[in-house]
Amino acid sequence: MISSPIYLDYCATTPCDPNVVQTMLPYFTEHFGNAASRDHNFGWLALDAVELAREQIAHLIRASSKEIVFTSGATESINLALKGLIEANEPERNHIITSKVEHQAVLDTCAYLEKKGYAITYLDVDEQGLISLDALEESIQEQTGCIALMYGNNETGVLNPVREIGGIARKYGVCFFCDATQAVGKVAIDVNRDEIDFMSFSAHKIYGPKGVGALFMRSNQPRAKILRQQHGGDHERGNRSGTLNVPGIVGFGKAAEICSKEMHREGLFVQRLRDTLEEGLLSSIPSAYVNGARNRLPHVTNIVFPSIDAEMLLLAVSKHVALSRGSACSGITQKSSHVLRAMGLAENFARSAVRISVGRFTKEDDITYAVKILSNAVSDLENKNNVDRELIHR
Amino acid sequence: MLITSGRSGLMKEIKQIIQAYEEACIHKQKVALATVVHVEGSSYRSPGARMLIKEDGMLTGAISGGCLEGDALRKALMVMMQGKPLLTTYDTSDEDDAFIGVGLGCNGIIKVLIEPIKQEDETNPVMLLKAVLQNRQPSVLVTFFSMDNKWSENQGTHLLLKENGVNMQRNTTPIDFQRVLEEAKGVFEKKCPFFVQYSSSENELNNSSLTAFMEYIEPTTSLVVLGAGNDVFPLVQLAEVLGWSITLVDGRPNYASTQRFPTCQLVVSEPEKALQNIVIDDKTAAVLMTHNYHYDKQVLKALSAHPITYIGMLGPKKKLDKMLEELKEEGTDLGQKLLHIYSPIGLHIGAETSEEIALSIIAEIKAVFAGKTGGYLRDLLGRIHDRNTVTIDTVINA
């Protein structure tokens, strides 16, 4: 087998930190108990481990441990929060405000609620990917039950003015749901400072295992309420039924603990790598440009290589580097990124956009290598395009 | 003579694959070969359809009508990185499969073998394909695949047998050569694909059951056109699209010139000697369109001595009748050969222009070699493709 390509797609998922795996291992075999078993040592040990993880995760976002509900991942957390809170609201509070650049999980859930008769406002963004706070405030109505806006965008890394959004939501007494899947563990989050009522995130984006996520639910001032979406037991204080994934949760907790300790240093490290990468690509490919350049997550960049088909480029370099086109696509119908389209990018430019994201295990050499591989591949494809064009005009 | 459905159309795909492979070798690019090895139910392409995938994502050939290529490309890139063959299964009967896409109208299970090509291996699958093209001899190409271990390293295009007995095999062929040879004989006789199941004997521990796809490949259709006038251009162009090999014969050097026909083999000759250096076999079609009665007649006479199964001649029925009568008087009785003479030439599709006439001629040759009558598919009862397959079970005694 040939050496594996360099992984630069940390926004899609991250490798499990070896320390996380070590912490998880005993919970598959030795400490296999069900955290809901209340009458023996196996259950007690499992519950204890789950509660420790809950504290570690709560600490990372400056919440209290009782405000953490474990789920199977961010998508479930998003569904639980949006459907759960709208159903728990009084029926006249039937309006949700969100934006056009949210993750598909939020947009699809909103579309489902729209079909059910709820009203949804989709805020526009400017060419930098930012919403207008004035527009947000103007769209709030008496019926508004929720503002659903993300922390950092999964395609461009653009950070929302979360504290301001939280302030506005509180001012009008509207619940603020924030999808922070990409931001947790990458930037310092304080749910109280930002006045967030619900926040979704997952383990596998922060060097934990796949299949585990969490929903933060504010417990006081004011207490956030949801209606459970899954029945079958009073797990998670009646908010989410189902036997807890103890090893996964233990890994999630450990991953959060490492992030709490390393986040600041790691943020500076990945930002330096990302900036080097951007500078390298922009200088070797003059036509390239970055989407959403202002206030961004430190580890991601979204670059357009005009006239290059991103799919062709990524497959051509797949032997050397692993990158992605916006969010993972599904199906054979090629749809350009809804995020980039909302930012006003023309269809053909949106098809030329590549997302590159670095992380904990990225090395400086990887960046040099990636710049070289990508610059060569882009110029090869540019030459091919020129030849094709000549053939057509002949 | 019985003519089974010809699969010479594959030859063009094979030629293109070899060309793309040679380009990849020059640029030191890795490649993988995808082969449709098995189809259950209906599919757009049958077993034997092939596609070459280069590491930069470029595709040559096709394994479907376009719905499977995108996924096969990704699998092929993975195969190149893993360095071992993969059997991938596509179920197009699953309407919910967003991966392949809904509404294909196909309803089948297609197995595609994707194998990495080692360029330093002189008997790699593309080299075997290259040997398929050499000399006008039917070939049997043997590709092994495993139904129970999709990553089995025993899988691959391993063996090429020619009807004249010349063989080529990879040194790692998983099944005993003599055994395979036995079954291959049957393929040459039946002229249809065979599937041979080699199951390991029961006491064997490892899962080593293998299926051999024995593919019968006929030589490419050879088109011999008598006459090199301007009305021949569309005929040559259509035949080229189909990948046929083309020979042009005319007495006039300024007509049969490389300038006018750069891709054809050219013969400038008087009619009596025209066929002397042309190989004429049962996959050769001769088309008489010299617009010269004497020339056509002499060539027709010469052709009657060859084992040819398609002779088409431009002109009305009266012309042929007159010609046959004269030949008879001169002592040449065409006898059984008459069955193979198609004049007026072409299928009845209302052709008027030389382009339309070319289409009707090409379609007629295709139909004759395939043993079909032409006509509307919608009027056909039963299946369109004769996918005759023979399955044989064999037990390997280790």
Chai-1 contact restraints between the chains, C-beta under 6 A:
chainA,res_idxA,chainB,res_idxB,connection_type,confidence,min_distance_angstrom,max_distance_angstrom,comment,restraint_id
A,M1,B,G83,contact,1.0,0.0,6.0,A-B,restraint_1
A,I2,B,M81,contact,1.0,0.0,6.0,A-B,restraint_2
A,M312,B,G57,contact,1.0,0.0,6.0,A-B,restraint_3
A,L315,B,G57,contact,1.0,0.0,6.0,A-B,restraint_4
A,A316,B,D56,contact,1.0,0.0,6.0,A-B,restraint_5
A,A316,B,G57,contact,1.0,0.0,6.0,A-B,restraint_6
A,S318,B,L77,contact,1.0,0.0,6.0,A-B,restraint_7
A,K319,B,E55,contact,1.0,0.0,6.0,A-B,restraint_8
A,G331,B,A98,contact,1.0,0.0,6.0,A-B,restraint_9
A,I332,B,G101,contact,1.0,0.0,6.0,A-B,restraint_10
